[in-house]
């Protein structure tokens, strides 16, 4: 069980992704969400990753804020184009 304060780095680790700054920046830049696609529905997630993201966002638990932050980061291109 996780007892610490969730961070973006820990979320990346939980998702099985490299969590150093350069790797996170590269992932975010290369995995921008298309308009109308919810983060947990994106085709670049595995089933386990999708379940983790959806579950914690729906529970609105301590991970929800970090999941929401990642969602915002993956939607940067949409925000820039508005």
BELDAFEN-V967487 format. One record per pair of residues at least 24 apart in sequence whose C-alpha atoms are under 10 Angstrom apart, sorted by the first residue. I is the first residue (numbers start at 0). GAP is how many residues later the second one is. D is the distance in Angstrom with one decimal. If there is no record, write none. Layout:
# BELDAFEN-V967487
I_GAP_D / I_GAP_D
This chain:
# BELDAFEN-V967487
2_59_10.0 / 3_58_9.5 / 4_57_7.5 / 4_58_8.4 / 4_61_9.9 / 5_56_6.8 / 5_57_5.9 / 5_58_9.2 / 5_59_8.6 / 5_60_6.8 / 5_61_9.5 / 6_55_9.8 / 6_56_8.2 / 6_58_9.0 / 6_59_6.2 / 6_60_9.3 / 6_62_9.6 / 7_55_9.4 / 7_57_9.5 / 7_58_5.9 / 7_59_8.0 / 7_61_7.8 / 7_62_7.3 / 8_57_9.4 / 9_53_9.7 / 9_56_9.2 / 10_41_9.8 / 10_42_9.2 / 10_52_7.9 / 10_55_7.2 / 10_56_7.6 / 10_59_8.8 / 11_37_10.0 / 11_55_9.9 / 11_58_9.4 / 13_35_8.4 / 13_38_8.5 / 13_39_9.9 / 14_30_9.0 / 14_31_9.1 / 14_33_8.1 / 14_34_5.6 / 14_35_9.0 / 14_37_7.8 / 14_38_8.6 / 15_32_9.9 / 15_33_8.2 / 16_32_10.0 / 24_48_9.4 / 26_47_8.9 / 27_42_8.2 / 27_43_9.6 / 27_44_10.0 / 27_45_6.5 / 27_46_5.6 / 27_47_9.0 / 27_48_8.9 / 28_44_8.6 / 28_45_7.5 / 28_46_9.7 / 28_47_8.7 / 28_48_9.0 / 29_44_8.9 / 30_42_9.6 / 30_43_6.5 / 30_44_9.0 / 31_39_9.3 / 31_40_9.7 / 31_41_8.0 / 31_42_4.6 / 31_43_5.8 / 31_44_7.2 / 31_45_6.8 / 31_46_8.4 / 32_38_8.5 / 32_39_9.6 / 32_40_9.3 / 32_41_5.7 / 32_42_5.5 / 32_43_8.5 / 32_44_8.2 / 32_45_8.0 / 33_40_9.2 / 33_41_7.9 / 33_43_8.9 / 33_44_7.8 / 34_40_8.3 / 34_42_9.5 / 34_43_6.9 / 36_38_9.7 / 37_33_8.3 / 37_37_9.7 / 38_28_9.1 / 38_29_9.1 / 38_31_8.6 / 38_32_5.9 / 38_33_9.2 / 38_35_7.8 / 38_36_8.7 / 39_27_9.7 / 39_31_8.8
